[in-house]
């Protein structure tokens, strides 16, 4: 009984059923989890993940099938998005292809795509964010960067911290010093906007964690 079945699909199914029962997209309490708990204790399992929220539109698809199918699609999206990102760098076609294959076949990505989903299900948003950095510096458009970082946070707010660090380092080292100096001041702004927009998940989650910590103290 791997985590995909015992945790990810089970909790996602509860989130979806609770939404059908209450019509509330932002629940506050889970009566049937752990004898009744603040539902944001389980936010780590994709409470407001775009992939899981999309499943609310398809009640006829069992959640275990949805999780497995969406995981396979996200894995395929990782390969395509990685290739499209590096292909814009002017590299030879063969280099882009083989590098993408190495990335797609990496043990961590392949293994966790069917086991610990939250370790990798943010990856499409991270890859889109890297393309968003390119658009920010080249075209002065930040929409893709904002939406990608927001999707990454809502999908896996723990791993989004390292993801945003990677995005910042890419923007810092990926462009010539002159371009970076002219635009660096505004570079963190899209990420700040995304973090503030994700407050709908981050604030109640932080509050739930603080409450739990005070109880233990």
N, C-alpha and C positions, 0 to 999 in steps of 0.2 A: 504494500500500500504506500506508494510514493506520495510526496507532498502535493503533486498535481491533483490527485484524487482526494486525499484525506484532508487537505487544507484549502488549496486555492479554489477548487470548484465548489466545495462545500460551503465555504464562507461567502463566495460570490453568489451562490444560489440563495443563501439567506438574505443577502443584501437586496437581491432582485425581488424575492417574494415579499420582503418587508415594504419595498416601494410599491408593489402592486396592491398591498393591503392598506397602505396609508396614503399613497400618493405624494409622500414627502421625499423630495430628492436629497434633503439634508437632515437625516434622522438624528436623534439625540440619545436614544437608549435602545439596547438590544435585550429584550426580555428572555430570549431563548438561547443566549450564549453565555456560558459560564455562570448559570444561575441568575442572569441579569446583570449587565454591565453597561457602562458608557460605551456606545458603539465606536467612538473614536479610539478606544483601546485597540481596535482591529483595523484602523485606517491603513496600517502597514500592508494589508492584504488587498489593496486596490479599491478602497471604498468609493473613491471618486475617479478612478482610472477611466480615461476615455474609452479604452477597449471594453471594460466592464459596463460602463454606462450605455454603450451602443447595444449591448445584449438586451437591454430593457425593451428595445423595439421588436425583439423576436422572442416572445414568450413561448412559442412552440418549439424552440430549440433547447434541448436539455443542456443544463449548464456545463456538465462534464464534456459534452461534445463541443460546446462553444469554446471552452478553455483550451481544449486540445486543438481545435481548428484555428482559433485566433493565434495560438502559440506558433503553429506551423506557418501561418501567414506572416507573423512578425519576424520569424526567422528568415523567411524568403525576402521580406522587405529590408532586413539588415543587409543582405547580400547586394540587393539592387541599389540601395541608397549609398552604401559604401563605394560601390563601383562608380556611381554617378558623381559622387563627391570628388574622388581622386582623379577621375577622367577630366575634370575641369581644370586640372593643374598643368596640363600640357605634357603629361607623361605619355610614353609610348603605349600603344594599345596592349601589347603583350605584358608590359609591366603592370598596367592597371588590372588586367584579367587575372594574372597570377597572384598579385597582392590581394585582390578581392577573394580569390579562392582560399588563400591562406587564412584570411580573416574569417571567412564563412566556416571553414573546417576547424577552427580553433577549438580545443577541447572545452574551454569554459563556456563558449557560446553554444556549442552543440549540446553539451551535457545539461546545462541549466535550462535550455529551451523546453525540456520535458521533465525537469525535476524541480529546481528552485526558481520559479519563473521570475520572482521579483529581483533576482540577480541580473537579469538580462532584458526584461520586457520594456525597460526604458530606452534601450539602445536605438530604436528607430528615431525617437525624438532627439536623442543626442546627435545622431548623424544629420538630422535635419537642421539642428541648431548650428552645426559646423558649416553647413551650407548657408545658414542665415548670417553667420559671421562674414562670409564672403560677400553676400549681398549688402551687408551693412557698410563694408569698406569700399566696395566697388560701385554700388548703385545708390548708397545712402538710403536704403530701405530696411526697416527693422521689424516689419510685421512677422516675417517667418521666424526670426530669432526669438521674438516675444512668445509667439504661440508654441514654438518647439520647447522652450525652457518651461513654459507653463505645463505643457503635456508631460514633460519629464518629471516635474515635481508632483503632479497629481498621480502619476503612475507609480513612482517610487521616491518619496521625499528623502529617504535616507541616502540613496545612491545619487540623488540629484546634486548633493553638495560636491562630491567629487566630479560629477559631470560638469557643473558650472566652473569648477576650477580648471578642468580641461579646456573648456570653451574660452576662458579668459587667457590661458597660456597660449592657445592657438592664435587668438587675436593679437597677443603681445609679440610672439616670435614668428608668426606666419606672414607678416607684412613688413615692407621696408620701414626704416626708422622715420623717414619723413612723413609717410602716410599715417603711421601710427601716432605721431605727435599731433598731427592736425586733427585727428578724429578720436584719439584715445579718451578725451574727456567725456565724450558722449557714449563711448562704447559700453560701460557698465549700466547705462540707463535702461536699455531694453531688458536686461536681466533683473534689475530692480523692479521694473514694472511687472514682470512676470511673477516675481516673488510676492509682491503686494497683491496681485490678482489671485494667487494661490492661497491667500490668507483665509479664504473660506474653508480650507482644509487645515492649514497649518495652525491657525489660532485655536480652534477647539481641540485639536490634537495636543498642542502644547499645554492647554489648560487641563486636559484629562491626565496628561503625564504628571503635571505639577500636583494635582489632587492626589494621585496615587502615591507620589513621593511623600506628601504630607501625612498621609495615612500611615505609611511605614515608619515615619519618624515618630 
